[in-house]
Protein backbone atom coordinates (compact mmCIF):
# COMPACT_ATOMS: atom_id res chain seq x y z
CA UNK A 1 0.00 0.00 0.00
CA UNK A 2 1.11 3.56 -0.71
CA UNK A 3 1.60 6.16 1.97
CA UNK A 4 -0.87 8.99 2.45
CA UNK A 5 0.49 12.37 1.33
CA UNK A 6 -0.95 14.24 4.28
CA UNK A 7 -2.50 17.69 4.56
CA UNK A 8 0.71 19.70 4.10
CA UNK A 9 1.47 20.97 0.57
CA UNK A 10 4.20 23.18 -0.93
CA UNK A 11 3.03 26.52 -2.34
CA UNK A 12 4.67 29.40 -4.22
CA UNK A 13 4.25 33.04 -3.22
CA UNK A 14 4.72 35.78 -5.83
CA UNK A 15 5.17 39.53 -5.30
CA UNK A 16 2.41 41.88 -6.37
CA UNK A 17 4.95 44.24 -7.99
CA UNK A 18 4.88 42.05 -11.10
CA UNK A 19 1.48 43.51 -11.98
CA UNK A 20 2.34 47.14 -11.15
CA UNK A 21 3.93 49.60 -13.56
CA UNK A 22 6.41 51.00 -11.07
CA UNK A 23 9.41 52.83 -12.57
CA UNK A 24 11.28 52.86 -9.24
CA UNK A 25 12.11 49.15 -9.42
CA UNK A 26 15.70 48.23 -8.72
CA UNK A 27 15.70 45.54 -11.41
CA UNK A 28 13.18 43.88 -13.67
CA UNK A 29 12.00 40.39 -12.90
CA UNK A 30 9.78 38.26 -10.71
CA UNK A 31 10.64 37.26 -7.17
CA UNK A 32 9.04 34.21 -5.55
CA UNK A 33 9.15 32.47 -2.17
CA UNK A 34 8.22 28.85 -1.52
CA UNK A 35 6.62 27.68 1.71
CA UNK A 36 4.15 25.07 2.91
CA UNK A 37 0.65 25.26 4.27
CA UNK A 38 -1.87 22.91 5.80
CA UNK A 39 -4.62 22.23 3.28
CA UNK A 40 -7.23 21.50 5.99
CA UNK A 41 -6.62 24.60 8.12
CA UNK A 42 -6.15 27.05 5.23
CA UNK A 43 -8.22 25.99 2.21
CA UNK A 44 -8.17 29.49 0.65
CA UNK A 45 -5.17 31.15 -0.97
CA UNK A 46 -2.46 32.38 1.35
CA UNK A 47 -0.98 35.89 1.40
CA UNK A 48 2.00 37.16 3.44
CA UNK A 49 4.00 40.37 3.72
CA UNK A 50 7.62 39.58 2.85
CA UNK A 51 10.66 41.47 1.54
CA UNK A 52 10.95 41.85 -2.24
CA UNK A 53 14.47 42.63 -3.50
CA UNK A 54 13.04 43.90 -6.81
CA UNK A 55 11.05 46.62 -5.05
CA UNK A 56 13.57 46.92 -2.21
CA UNK A 57 10.76 46.95 0.37
CA UNK A 58 8.18 44.74 2.06
CA UNK A 59 5.27 43.81 -0.18
CA UNK A 60 2.25 41.54 -0.13
CA UNK A 61 3.03 38.12 -1.65
CA UNK A 62 0.07 36.09 -2.92
CA UNK A 63 -0.15 32.36 -3.49
CA UNK A 64 -0.04 31.34 -7.14
CA UNK A 65 -1.13 28.08 -8.73
mmCIF file of the N, C-alpha and C atoms, coordinates in Angstrom:
data_MODEL
# 
_entry.id   MODEL 
# 
loop_
_atom_site.group_PDB 
_atom_site.id 
_atom_site.type_symbol 
_atom_site.label_atom_id 
_atom_site.label_alt_id 
_atom_site.label_comp_id 
_atom_site.label_asym_id 
_atom_site.label_entity_id 
_atom_site.label_seq_id 
_atom_site.pdbx_PDB_ins_code 
_atom_site.Cartn_x 
_atom_site.Cartn_y 
_atom_site.Cartn_z 
_atom_site.occupancy 
_atom_site.B_iso_or_equiv 
_atom_site.pdbx_formal_charge 
_atom_site.auth_seq_id 
_atom_site.auth_comp_id 
_atom_site.auth_asym_id 
_atom_site.auth_atom_id 
_atom_site.pdbx_PDB_model_num 
ATOM 1   N N  . UNK A 1 1  ? 0.825  -1.188 0.000   1.00 0.00 ? 1  UNK A N  1 
ATOM 2   C CA . UNK A 1 1  ? 0.000  0.000  0.000   1.00 0.00 ? 1  UNK A CA 1 
ATOM 3   C C  . UNK A 1 1  ? 0.868  1.250  0.000   1.00 0.00 ? 1  UNK A C  1 
ATOM 4   N N  . UNK A 1 2  ? 0.390  2.287  -0.676  1.00 0.00 ? 2  UNK A N  1 
ATOM 5   C CA . UNK A 1 2  ? 1.110  3.556  -0.712  1.00 0.00 ? 2  UNK A CA 1 
ATOM 6   C C  . UNK A 1 2  ? 0.843  4.378  0.536   1.00 0.00 ? 2  UNK A C  1 
ATOM 7   N N  . UNK A 1 3  ? 1.757  5.284  0.807   1.00 0.00 ? 3  UNK A N  1 
ATOM 8   C CA . UNK A 1 3  ? 1.597  6.161  1.971   1.00 0.00 ? 3  UNK A CA 1 
ATOM 9   C C  . UNK A 1 3  ? 0.696  7.330  1.622   1.00 0.00 ? 3  UNK A C  1 
ATOM 10  N N  . UNK A 1 4  ? -0.009 7.838  2.619   1.00 0.00 ? 4  UNK A N  1 
ATOM 11  C CA . UNK A 1 4  ? -0.875 8.991  2.451   1.00 0.00 ? 4  UNK A CA 1 
ATOM 12  C C  . UNK A 1 4  ? -0.014 10.248 2.403   1.00 0.00 ? 4  UNK A C  1 
ATOM 13  N N  . UNK A 1 5  ? -0.300 11.160 1.480   1.00 0.00 ? 5  UNK A N  1 
ATOM 14  C CA . UNK A 1 5  ? 0.495  12.375 1.329   1.00 0.00 ? 5  UNK A CA 1 
ATOM 15  C C  . UNK A 1 5  ? 0.394  13.303 2.534   1.00 0.00 ? 5  UNK A C  1 
ATOM 16  N N  . UNK A 1 6  ? -0.764 13.354 3.150   1.00 0.00 ? 6  UNK A N  1 
ATOM 17  C CA . UNK A 1 6  ? -0.954 14.242 4.281   1.00 0.00 ? 6  UNK A CA 1 
ATOM 18  C C  . UNK A 1 6  ? -1.604 15.546 3.854   1.00 0.00 ? 6  UNK A C  1 
ATOM 19  N N  . UNK A 1 7  ? -1.795 16.440 4.825   1.00 0.00 ? 7  UNK A N  1 
ATOM 20  C CA . UNK A 1 7  ? -2.498 17.688 4.562   1.00 0.00 ? 7  UNK A CA 1 
ATOM 21  C C  . UNK A 1 7  ? -1.564 18.823 4.171   1.00 0.00 ? 7  UNK A C  1 
ATOM 22  N N  . UNK A 1 8  ? -0.241 18.635 4.369   1.00 0.00 ? 8  UNK A N  1 
ATOM 23  C CA . UNK A 1 8  ? 0.709  19.701 4.097   1.00 0.00 ? 8  UNK A CA 1 
ATOM 24  C C  . UNK A 1 8  ? 1.166  19.683 2.639   1.00 0.00 ? 8  UNK A C  1 
ATOM 25  N N  . UNK A 1 9  ? 1.055  20.865 1.967   1.00 0.00 ? 9  UNK A N  1 
ATOM 26  C CA . UNK A 1 9  ? 1.473  20.974 0.573   1.00 0.00 ? 9  UNK A CA 1 
ATOM 27  C C  . UNK A 1 9  ? 2.444  22.141 0.420   1.00 0.00 ? 9  UNK A C  1 
ATOM 28  N N  . UNK A 1 10 ? 3.261  22.103 -0.626  1.00 0.00 ? 10 UNK A N  1 
ATOM 29  C CA . UNK A 1 10 ? 4.197  23.182 -0.925  1.00 0.00 ? 10 UNK A CA 1 
ATOM 30  C C  . UNK A 1 10 ? 3.522  24.174 -1.858  1.00 0.00 ? 10 UNK A C  1 
ATOM 31  N N  . UNK A 1 11 ? 3.634  25.467 -1.525  1.00 0.00 ? 11 UNK A N  1 
ATOM 32  C CA . UNK A 1 11 ? 3.026  26.519 -2.344  1.00 0.00 ? 11 UNK A CA 1 
ATOM 33  C C  . UNK A 1 11 ? 4.094  27.531 -2.744  1.00 0.00 ? 11 UNK A C  1 
ATOM 34  N N  . UNK A 1 12 ? 3.775  28.346 -3.747  1.00 0.00 ? 12 UNK A N  1 
ATOM 35  C CA . UNK A 1 12 ? 4.665  29.400 -4.224  1.00 0.00 ? 12 UNK A CA 1 
ATOM 36  C C  . UNK A 1 12 ? 3.991  30.739 -4.005  1.00 0.00 ? 12 UNK A C  1 
ATOM 37  N N  . UNK A 1 13 ? 4.741  31.689 -3.444  1.00 0.00 ? 13 UNK A N  1 
ATOM 38  C CA . UNK A 1 13 ? 4.246  33.042 -3.219  1.00 0.00 ? 13 UNK A CA 1 
ATOM 39  C C  . UNK A 1 13 ? 4.946  33.985 -4.185  1.00 0.00 ? 13 UNK A C  1 
ATOM 40  N N  . UNK A 1 14 ? 4.165  34.858 -4.849  1.00 0.00 ? 14 UNK A N  1 
ATOM 41  C CA . UNK A 1 14 ? 4.719  35.782 -5.835  1.00 0.00 ? 14 UNK A CA 1 
ATOM 42  C C  . UNK A 1 14 ? 4.390  37.215 -5.441  1.00 0.00 ? 14 UNK A C  1 
ATOM 43  N N  . UNK A 1 15 ? 5.339  38.118 -5.665  1.00 0.00 ? 15 UNK A N  1 
ATOM 44  C CA . UNK A 1 15 ? 5.171  39.526 -5.297  1.00 0.00 ? 15 UNK A CA 1 
ATOM 45  C C  . UNK A 1 15 ? 4.122  40.193 -6.182  1.00 0.00 ? 15 UNK A C  1 
ATOM 46  N N  . UNK A 1 16 ? 3.418  41.164 -5.611  1.00 0.00 ? 16 UNK A N  1 
ATOM 47  C CA . UNK A 1 16 ? 2.406  41.881 -6.373  1.00 0.00 ? 16 UNK A CA 1 
ATOM 48  C C  . UNK A 1 16 ? 3.030  42.925 -7.297  1.00 0.00 ? 16 UNK A C  1 
ATOM 49  N N  . UNK A 1 17 ? 4.316  43.221 -7.154  1.00 0.00 ? 17 UNK A N  1 
ATOM 50  C CA . UNK A 1 17 ? 4.954  44.236 -7.991  1.00 0.00 ? 17 UNK A CA 1 
ATOM 51  C C  . UNK A 1 17 ? 5.047  43.801 -9.448  1.00 0.00 ? 17 UNK A C  1 
ATOM 52  N N  . UNK A 1 18 ? 4.852  42.527 -9.709  1.00 0.00 ? 18 UNK A N  1 
ATOM 53  C CA . UNK A 1 18 ? 4.876  42.049 -11.096 1.00 0.00 ? 18 UNK A CA 1 
ATOM 54  C C  . UNK A 1 18 ? 3.765  42.703 -11.907 1.00 0.00 ? 18 UNK A C  1 
ATOM 55  N N  . UNK A 1 19 ? 2.645  42.978 -11.276 1.00 0.00 ? 19 UNK A N  1 
ATOM 56  C CA . UNK A 1 19 ? 1.478  43.507 -11.976 1.00 0.00 ? 19 UNK A CA 1 
ATOM 57  C C  . UNK A 1 19 ? 1.413  45.031 -11.941 1.00 0.00 ? 19 UNK A C  1 
ATOM 58  N N  . UNK A 1 20 ? 2.333  45.682 -11.240 1.00 0.00 ? 20 UNK A N  1 
ATOM 59  C CA . UNK A 1 20 ? 2.340  47.137 -11.155 1.00 0.00 ? 20 UNK A CA 1 
ATOM 60  C C  . UNK A 1 20 ? 3.323  47.719 -12.166 1.00 0.00 ? 20 UNK A C  1 
ATOM 61  N N  . UNK A 1 21 ? 3.017  48.906 -12.655 1.00 0.00 ? 21 UNK A N  1 
ATOM 62  C CA . UNK A 1 21 ? 3.932  49.599 -13.562 1.00 0.00 ? 21 UNK A CA 1 
ATOM 63  C C  . UNK A 1 21 ? 4.716  50.628 -12.761 1.00 0.00 ? 21 UNK A C  1 
ATOM 64  N N  . UNK A 1 22 ? 5.628  50.144 -11.949 1.00 0.00 ? 22 UNK A N  1 
ATOM 65  C CA . UNK A 1 22 ? 6.413  50.999 -11.070 1.00 0.00 ? 22 UNK A CA 1 
ATOM 66  C C  . UNK A 1 22 ? 7.783  51.242 -11.702 1.00 0.00 ? 22 UNK A C  1 
ATOM 67  N N  . UNK A 1 23 ? 8.130  52.504 -11.936 1.00 0.00 ? 23 UNK A N  1 
ATOM 68  C CA . UNK A 1 23 ? 9.407  52.827 -12.567 1.00 0.00 ? 23 UNK A CA 1 
ATOM 69  C C  . UNK A 1 23 ? 10.547 52.891 -11.563 1.00 0.00 ? 23 UNK A C  1 
ATOM 70  N N  . UNK A 1 24 ? 10.263 52.777 -10.274 1.00 0.00 ? 24 UNK A N  1 
ATOM 71  C CA . UNK A 1 24 ? 11.281 52.856 -9.240  1.00 0.00 ? 24 UNK A CA 1 
ATOM 72  C C  . UNK A 1 24 ? 11.880 51.497 -8.892  1.00 0.00 ? 24 UNK A C  1 
ATOM 73  N N  . UNK A 1 25 ? 11.582 50.483 -9.690  1.00 0.00 ? 25 UNK A N  1 
ATOM 74  C CA . UNK A 1 25 ? 12.115 49.147 -9.423  1.00 0.00 ? 25 UNK A CA 1 
ATOM 75  C C  . UNK A 1 25 ? 13.633 49.140 -9.524  1.00 0.00 ? 25 UNK A C  1 
ATOM 76  N N  . UNK A 1 26 ? 14.252 48.361 -8.689  1.00 0.00 ? 26 UNK A N  1 
ATOM 77  C CA . UNK A 1 26 ? 15.699 48.230 -8.715  1.00 0.00 ? 26 UNK A CA 1 
ATOM 78  C C  . UNK A 1 26 ? 16.136 47.427 -9.936  1.00 0.00 ? 26 UNK A C  1 
ATOM 79  N N  . UNK A 1 27 ? 15.410 46.357 -10.240 1.00 0.00 ? 27 UNK A N  1 
ATOM 80  C CA . UNK A 1 27 ? 15.698 45.537 -11.407 1.00 0.00 ? 27 UNK A CA 1 
ATOM 81  C C  . UNK A 1 27 ? 14.409 44.878 -11.871 1.00 0.00 ? 27 UNK A C  1 
ATOM 82  N N  . UNK A 1 28 ? 14.369 44.535 -13.129 1.00 0.00 ? 28 UNK A N  1 
ATOM 83  C CA . UNK A 1 28 ? 13.183 43.884 -13.670 1.00 0.00 ? 28 UNK A CA 1 
ATOM 84  C C  . UNK A 1 28 ? 13.227 42.401 -13.340 1.00 0.00 ? 28 UNK A C  1 
ATOM 85  N N  . UNK A 1 29 ? 12.060 41.818 -13.165 1.00 0.00 ? 29 UNK A N  1 
ATOM 86  C CA . UNK A 1 29 ? 11.998 40.390 -12.897 1.00 0.00 ? 29 UNK A CA 1 
ATOM 87  C C  . UNK A 1 29 ? 10.899 40.046 -11.921 1.00 0.00 ? 29 UNK A C  1 
ATOM 88  N N  . UNK A 1 30 ? 10.792 38.774 -11.624 1.00 0.00 ? 30 UNK A N  1 
ATOM 89  C CA . UNK A 1 30 ? 9.775  38.259 -10.714 1.00 0.00 ? 30 UNK A CA 1 
ATOM 90  C C  . UNK A 1 30 ? 10.493 37.602 -9.550  1.00 0.00 ? 30 UNK A C  1 
ATOM 91  N N  . UNK A 1 31 ? 10.050 37.895 -8.337  1.00 0.00 ? 31 UNK A N  1 
ATOM 92  C CA . UNK A 1 31 ? 10.642 37.260 -7.167  1.00 0.00 ? 31 UNK A CA 1 
ATOM 93  C C  . UNK A 1 31 ? 9.591  36.399 -6.499  1.00 0.00 ? 31 UNK A C  1 
ATOM 94  N N  . UNK A 1 32 ? 9.976  35.163 -6.150  1.00 0.00 ? 32 UNK A N  1 
ATOM 95  C CA . UNK A 1 32 ? 9.043  34.212 -5.547  1.00 0.00 ? 32 UNK A CA 1 
ATOM 96  C C  . UNK A 1 32 ? 9.655  33.555 -4.327  1.00 0.00 ? 32 UNK A C  1 
ATOM 97  N N  . UNK A 1 33 ? 8.789  33.258 -3.350  1.00 0.00 ? 33 UNK A N  1 
ATOM 98  C CA . UNK A 1 33 ? 9.154  32.473 -2.175  1.00 0.00 ? 33 UNK A CA 1 
ATOM 99  C C  . UNK A 1 33 ? 8.393  31.155 -2.241  1.00 0.00 ? 33 UNK A C  1 
ATOM 100 N N  . UNK A 1 34 ? 8.950  30.103 -1.661  1.00 0.00 ? 34 UNK A N  1 
ATOM 101 C CA . UNK A 1 34 ? 8.223  28.846 -1.517  1.00 0.00 ? 34 UNK A CA 1 
ATOM 102 C C  . UNK A 1 34 ? 8.068  28.555 -0.036  1.00 0.00 ? 34 UNK A C  1 
ATOM 103 N N  . UNK A 1 35 ? 6.921  28.029 0.324   1.00 0.00 ? 35 UNK A N  1 
ATOM 104 C CA . UNK A 1 35 ? 6.617  27.680 1.705   1.00 0.00 ? 35 UNK A CA 1 
ATOM 105 C C  . UNK A 1 35 ? 5.610  26.543 1.682   1.00 0.00 ? 35 UNK A C  1 
ATOM 106 N N  . UNK A 1 36 ? 5.164  26.127 2.845   1.00 0.00 ? 36 UNK A N  1 
ATOM 107 C CA . UNK A 1 36 ? 4.154  25.074 2.911   1.00 0.00 ? 36 UNK A CA 1 
ATOM 108 C C  . UNK A 1 36 ? 2.980  25.547 3.754   1.00 0.00 ? 36 UNK A C  1 
ATOM 109 N N  . UNK A 1 37 ? 1.842  24.944 3.493   1.00 0.00 ? 37 UNK A N  1 
ATOM 110 C CA . UNK A 1 37 ? 0.646  25.265 4.272   1.00 0.00 ? 37 UNK A CA 1 
ATOM 111 C C  . UNK A 1 37 ? -0.154 24.003 4.487   1.00 0.00 ? 37 UNK A C  1 
ATOM 112 N N  . UNK A 1 38 ? -0.993 24.033 5.504   1.00 0.00 ? 38 UNK A N  1 
ATOM 113 C CA . UNK A 1 38 ? -1.872 22.909 5.800   1.00 0.00 ? 38 UNK A CA 1 
ATOM 114 C C  . UNK A 1 38 ? -3.160 23.092 5.011   1.00 0.00 ? 38 UNK A C  1 
ATOM 115 N N  . UNK A 1 39 ? -3.454 22.149 4.154   1.00 0.00 ? 39 UNK A N  1 
ATOM 116 C CA . UNK A 1 39 ? -4.619 22.231 3.280   1.00 0.00 ? 39 UNK A CA 1 
ATOM 117 C C  . UNK A 1 39 ? -5.936 22.263 4.061   1.00 0.00 ? 39 UNK A C  1 
ATOM 118 N N  . UNK A 1 40 ? -5.983 21.558 5.201   1.00 0.00 ? 40 UNK A N  1 
ATOM 119 C CA . UNK A 1 40 ? -7.227 21.496 5.987   1.00 0.00 ? 40 UNK A CA 1 
ATOM 120 C C  . UNK A 1 40 ? -7.483 22.794 6.747   1.00 0.00 ? 40 UNK A C  1 
ATOM 121 N N  . UNK A 1 41 ? -6.446 23.389 7.329   1.00 0.00 ? 41 UNK A N  1 
ATOM 122 C CA . UNK A 1 41 ? -6.621 24.603 8.123   1.00 0.00 ? 41 UNK A CA 1 
ATOM 123 C C  . UNK A 1 41 ? -6.756 25.854 7.272   1.00 0.00 ? 41 UNK A C  1 
ATOM 124 N N  . UNK A 1 42 ? -6.128 25.878 6.096   1.00 0.00 ? 42 UNK A N  1 
ATOM 125 C CA . UNK A 1 42 ? -6.150 27.050 5.226   1.00 0.00 ? 42 UNK A CA 1 
ATOM 126 C C  . UNK A 1 42 ? -6.536 26.628 3.814   1.00 0.00 ? 42 UNK A C  1 
ATOM 127 N N  . UNK A 1 43 ? -7.823 26.422 3.543   1.00 0.00 ? 43 UNK A N  1 
ATOM 128 C CA . UNK A 1 43 ? -8.222 25.987 2.206   1.00 0.00 ? 43 UNK A CA 1 
ATOM 129 C C  . UNK A 1 43 ? -8.136 27.109 1.168   1.00 0.00 ? 43 UNK A C  1 
ATOM 130 N N  . UNK A 1 44 ? -8.240 28.373 1.597   1.00 0.00 ? 44 UNK A N  1 
ATOM 131 C CA . UNK A 1 44 ? -8.167 29.487 0.650   1.00 0.00 ? 44 UNK A CA 1 
ATOM 132 C C  . UNK A 1 44 ? -6.713 29.831 0.345   1.00 0.00 ? 44 UNK A C  1 
ATOM 133 N N  . UNK A 1 45 ? -6.526 30.756 -0.589  1.00 0.00 ? 45 UNK A N  1 
ATOM 134 C CA . UNK A 1 45 ? -5.169 31.155 -0.973  1.00 0.00 ? 45 UNK A CA 1 
ATOM 135 C C  . UNK A 1 45 ? -4.519 31.980 0.127   1.00 0.00 ? 45 UNK A C  1 
ATOM 136 N N  . UNK A 1 46 ? -3.226 31.759 0.294   1.00 0.00 ? 46 UNK A N  1 
ATOM 137 C CA . UNK A 1 46 ? -2.462 32.383 1.353   1.00 0.00 ? 46 UNK A CA 1 
ATOM 138 C C  . UNK A 1 46 ? -1.810 33.664 0.850   1.00 0.00 ? 46 UNK A C  1 
ATOM 139 N N  . UNK A 1 47 ? -1.662 34.656 1.727   1.00 0.00 ? 47 UNK A N  1 
ATOM 140 C CA . UNK A 1 47 ? -0.977 35.894 1.400   1.00 0.00 ? 47 UNK A CA 1 
ATOM 141 C C  . UNK A 1 47 ? -0.165 36.358 2.598   1.00 0.00 ? 47 UNK A C  1 
ATOM 142 N N  . UNK A 1 48 ? 1.101  36.726 2.365   1.00 0.00 ? 48 UNK A N  1 
ATOM 143 C CA . UNK A 1 48 ? 1.996  37.159 3.435   1.00 0.00 ? 48 UNK A CA 1 
ATOM 144 C C  . UNK A 1 48 ? 2.755  38.405 3.010   1.00 0.00 ? 48 UNK A C  1 
ATOM 145 N N  . UNK A 1 49 ? 3.133  39.225 3.997   1.00 0.00 ? 49 UNK A N  1 
ATOM 146 C CA . UNK A 1 49 ? 4.002  40.368 3.720   1.00 0.00 ? 49 UNK A CA 1 
ATOM 147 C C  . UNK A 1 49 ? 5.441  39.918 3.912   1.00 0.00 ? 49 UNK A C  1 
ATOM 148 N N  . UNK A 1 50 ? 6.225  39.993 2.827   1.00 0.00 ? 50 UNK A N  1 
ATOM 149 C CA . UNK A 1 50 ? 7.621  39.580 2.849   1.00 0.00 ? 50 UNK A CA 1 
ATOM 150 C C  . UNK A 1 50 ? 8.447  40.616 2.091   1.00 0.00 ? 50 UNK A C  1 
ATOM 151 N N  . UNK A 1 51 ? 9.774  40.515 2.207   1.00 0.00 ? 51 UNK A N  1 
ATOM 152 C CA . UNK A 1 51 ? 10.656 41.467 1.544   1.00 0.00 ? 51 UNK A CA 1 
ATOM 153 C C  . UNK A 1 51 ? 10.860 41.075 0.082   1.00 0.00 ? 51 UNK A C  1 
ATOM 154 N N  . UNK A 1 52 ? 10.724 42.052 -0.813  1.00 0.00 ? 52 UNK A N  1 
ATOM 155 C CA . UNK A 1 52 ? 10.950 41.851 -2.242  1.00 0.00 ? 52 UNK A CA 1 
ATOM 156 C C  . UNK A 1 52 ? 12.204 42.618 -2.649  1.00 0.00 ? 52 UNK A C  1 
ATOM 157 N N  . UNK A 1 53 ? 13.256 41.923 -3.087  1.00 0.00 ? 53 UNK A N  1 
ATOM 158 C CA . UNK A 1 53 ? 14.473 42.626 -3.498  1.00 0.00 ? 53 UNK A CA 1 
ATOM 159 C C  . UNK A 1 53 ? 14.304 43.420 -4.789  1.00 0.00 ? 53 UNK A C  1 
ATOM 160 N N  . UNK A 1 54 ? 13.295 43.109 -5.602  1.00 0.00 ? 54 UNK A N  1 
ATOM 161 C CA . UNK A 1 54 ? 13.043 43.899 -6.811  1.00 0.00 ? 54 UNK A CA 1 
ATOM 162 C C  . UNK A 1 54 ? 12.514 45.281 -6.462  1.00 0.00 ? 54 UNK A C  1 
ATOM 163 N N  . UNK A 1 55 ? 11.623 45.352 -5.489  1.00 0.00 ? 55 UNK A N  1 
ATOM 164 C CA . UNK A 1 55 ? 11.047 46.623 -5.055  1.00 0.00 ? 55 UNK A CA 1 
ATOM 165 C C  . UNK A 1 55 ? 11.911 47.289 -3.980  1.00 0.00 ? 55 UNK A C  1 
ATOM 166 N N  . UNK A 1 56 ? 12.728 46.492 -3.330  1.00 0.00 ? 56 UNK A N  1 
ATOM 167 C CA . UNK A 1 56 ? 13.571 46.922 -2.211  1.00 0.00 ? 56 UNK A CA 1 
ATOM 168 C C  . UNK A 1 56 ? 12.723 47.375 -1.021  1.00 0.00 ? 56 UNK A C  1 
ATOM 169 N N  . UNK A 1 57 ? 11.613 46.677 -0.780  1.00 0.00 ? 57 UNK A N  1 
ATOM 170 C CA . UNK A 1 57 ? 10.755 46.954 0.374   1.00 0.00 ? 57 UNK A CA 1 
ATOM 171 C C  . UNK A 1 57 ? 9.836  45.764 0.629   1.00 0.00 ? 57 UNK A C  1 
ATOM 172 N N  . UNK A 1 58 ? 9.110  45.809 1.731   1.00 0.00 ? 58 UNK A N  1 
ATOM 173 C CA . UNK A 1 58 ? 8.182  44.736 2.062   1.00 0.00 ? 58 UNK A CA 1 
ATOM 174 C C  . UNK A 1 58 ? 6.908  44.916 1.245   1.00 0.00 ? 58 UNK A C  1 
ATOM 175 N N  . UNK A 1 59 ? 6.465  43.815 0.637   1.00 0.00 ? 59 UNK A N  1 
ATOM 176 C CA . UNK A 1 59 ? 5.265  43.814 -0.185  1.00 0.00 ? 59 UNK A CA 1 
ATOM 177 C C  . UNK A 1 59 ? 4.397  42.620 0.178   1.00 0.00 ? 59 UNK A C  1 
ATOM 178 N N  . UNK A 1 60 ? 3.187  42.622 -0.349  1.00 0.00 ? 60 UNK A N  1 
ATOM 179 C CA . UNK A 1 60 ? 2.249  41.538 -0.132  1.00 0.00 ? 60 UNK A CA 1 
ATOM 180 C C  . UNK A 1 60 ? 2.481  40.466 -1.193  1.00 0.00 ? 60 UNK A C  1 
ATOM 181 N N  . UNK A 1 61 ? 2.804  39.243 -0.760  1.00 0.00 ? 61 UNK A N  1 
ATOM 182 C CA . UNK A 1 61 ? 3.031  38.120 -1.654  1.00 0.00 ? 61 UNK A CA 1 
ATOM 183 C C  . UNK A 1 61 ? 1.793  37.229 -1.638  1.00 0.00 ? 61 UNK A C  1 
ATOM 184 N N  . UNK A 1 62 ? 1.261  36.920 -2.809  1.00 0.00 ? 62 UNK A N  1 
ATOM 185 C CA . UNK A 1 62 ? 0.069  36.086 -2.923  1.00 0.00 ? 62 UNK A CA 1 
ATOM 186 C C  . UNK A 1 62 ? 0.435  34.704 -3.440  1.00 0.00 ? 62 UNK A C  1 
ATOM 187 N N  . UNK A 1 63 ? -0.363 33.743 -3.030  1.00 0.00 ? 63 UNK A N  1 
ATOM 188 C CA . UNK A 1 63 ? -0.149 32.365 -3.487  1.00 0.00 ? 63 UNK A CA 1 
ATOM 189 C C  . UNK A 1 63 ? -0.571 32.255 -4.954  1.00 0.00 ? 63 UNK A C  1 
ATOM 190 N N  . UNK A 1 64 ? 0.285  31.579 -5.741  1.00 0.00 ? 64 UNK A N  1 
ATOM 191 C CA . UNK A 1 64 ? -0.043 31.338 -7.145  1.00 0.00 ? 64 UNK A CA 1 
ATOM 192 C C  . UNK A 1 64 ? -0.227 29.851 -7.363  1.00 0.00 ? 64 UNK A C  1 
ATOM 193 N N  . UNK A 1 65 ? -0.872 29.492 -8.426  1.00 0.00 ? 65 UNK A N  1 
ATOM 194 C CA . UNK A 1 65 ? -1.127 28.082 -8.729  1.00 0.00 ? 65 UNK A CA 1 
ATOM 195 C C  . UNK A 1 65 ? 0.091  27.454 -9.345  1.00 0.00 ? 65 UNK A C  1 
# 
